[in-house]
């Protein structure tokens, strides 16, 4: 009768963990987590290298932002423009010179992949459920992020670079970590 290699490896791992004292066990599990996270982060680097077309994601987020702006009484129009040799949706407000392009970096796909990698690297059940709910939350917050940047730009009419680069980028990182810690604790 053939032995299941996965069960064999898991049994050996458990035996090894049982042989360690509490301090060394924690160190080993931490190193194992970071190694898994490193491996699971590979798709992010692969996507960055391949530069796939994320038009569907970009356009769907542009539509969501457009609908929110309509609720605020603005009249946005979605057109397209070329950025880095690829077509991206461009939100333009009627009777305004304000234009906002939504390129792949604006879609929060990196945040979703980072959250998924954190969840998959951690030894806990309900990983698929956590990734699905986390993805929904990240995309919803990202749509609010884009909308708030546009509204800020319209109302304040100043450079949004600080808000765009610092506040929201670090805000999404914080959101990912908080969601992950919440998942771990519950």
Residue, then its C-alpha position, 0 to 999 in steps of 0.5 A: x500500500x502506497x503512503x500519501x506523501x502529503x500526510x507523511x510530510x505533515x506527520x514528520x513536521x508535527x513530530x518535529x514541532x513537538x520536539x521543540x521547546x515553546x520558544x524554538x517552536x514559535x521561532x520556527x513557526x514564524x520563519x515558516x510563515x515568512x517563507x510561505x509569505x515570500x513564496x505566495x507573494x511571487x504572483x504579485x511580482x509575476x503580475x508586475x513583470x508580465x504587466x497584464x491588461x486589467x481593463x475589466x477591473x479598471x473599467x468596472x471601478x470607473x463605472x462604480x466611481x461614476x455612479x457615486x459621483x452622480x449621487x453627489x450631483x456631478x456629471x462624470x463621463x468615462x472616456x479612454x486614454x493611452x498611458x504606458x502604451x495601454x488603454x485606460x478609463x478616464x473619468x472626466x467631469x462635465x464642464x471641467x478640466x479635471x480628468x482622472x485615469x484609472x490605471x492598473x495600479x489604481x485598482x487595488x489588485x496589489x492589496x488583494x494579492x498581499x491580503x491573500x498571501x497573508x491569509x494563505x501563509x497563516x495556519x488557520x481554517x476558512x482561508x477562502x472565505x477570508x480571501x473572498x470577504x477581504x477582496x470585497x472590502x478592499x475593492x469597496x474601500x478602493x472605490x471610496x478611495x478613488x471617489x474621495x480623491x476626485x471629490x477632494x480635487x474638485x472641492x479643494x482644487x489642490x494637488x492631491x499627490x499627498x492624499x493619493x500617495x501617502x494617506x491612501x496608500x498607507x491607509x490600504x496597507x493598514x486596512x490589509x493588516x487590520x483585516x488580517x489581524x481580525x481574521x486571525x483573532x476570530 
